């Protein structure tokens, strides 16, 4: 019996180190033996601050296992870059989706949920629910 492919996760930040740190945090908290594929797409190709359509598209392709790719972003222009990529038919893998969620909490929820084998709708719902996390 073969297992279903896991949803891939791409974390898009204006900072490469921030994206990588959130990948490490979410992956570490997901634990378990079946970790969903997750990749950072942070900064520009030269290591500067910003977003790169090429880095985002490459990260999405690297985590695509056929079950969809959830893209979580940190700030405004990252949203615009992902939306532009989604508008093009061949830039991102089929089933790629921009997920409106808090960057850190949403990433943790998405990676944990995807690692449990949930489908893309459930991964998106878990990430979006992170908006309700109260810290008081």
Secondary structure as the mmCIF struct_conf table of DSSP 4:
data_model
#
loop_
_struct_conf.conf_type_id
_struct_conf.id
_struct_conf.beg_label_comp_id
_struct_conf.beg_label_asym_id
_struct_conf.beg_label_seq_id
_struct_conf.end_label_comp_id
_struct_conf.end_label_asym_id
_struct_conf.end_label_seq_id
HELX_LH_PP_P HELX_LH_PP_P1 UNK A 2 UNK A 7
STRN STRN1 UNK A 8 UNK A 13
BEND BEND1 UNK A 14 UNK A 15
HELX_RH_AL_P HELX_RH_AL_P1 UNK A 16 UNK A 30
BEND BEND2 UNK A 32 UNK A 33
HELX_LH_PP_P HELX_LH_PP_P2 UNK A 35 UNK A 37
STRN STRN2 UNK A 38 UNK A 42
BEND BEND3 UNK A 43 UNK A 43
TURN_TY1_P TURN_TY1_P1 UNK A 45 UNK A 46
BEND BEND4 UNK A 47 UNK A 47
BEND BEND5 UNK A 49 UNK A 50
HELX_RH_AL_P HELX_RH_AL_P2 UNK A 53 UNK A 63
BEND BEND6 UNK A 66 UNK A 67
STRN STRN3 UNK A 69 UNK A 73
BEND BEND7 UNK A 74 UNK A 75
HELX_RH_AL_P HELX_RH_AL_P3 UNK A 76 UNK A 87
BEND BEND8 UNK A 88 UNK A 88
TURN_TY1_P TURN_TY1_P2 UNK A 89 UNK A 90
BEND BEND9 UNK A 91 UNK A 92
TURN_TY1_P TURN_TY1_P3 UNK A 94 UNK A 95
STRN STRN4 UNK A 96 UNK A 98
BEND BEND10 UNK A 101 UNK A 101
HELX_RH_AL_P HELX_RH_AL_P4 UNK A 103 UNK A 115
TURN_TY1_P TURN_TY1_P4 UNK A 116 UNK A 117
HELX_RH_AL_P HELX_RH_AL_P5 UNK A 120 UNK A 129
HELX_RH_3T_P HELX_RH_3T_P1 UNK A 130 UNK A 132
#
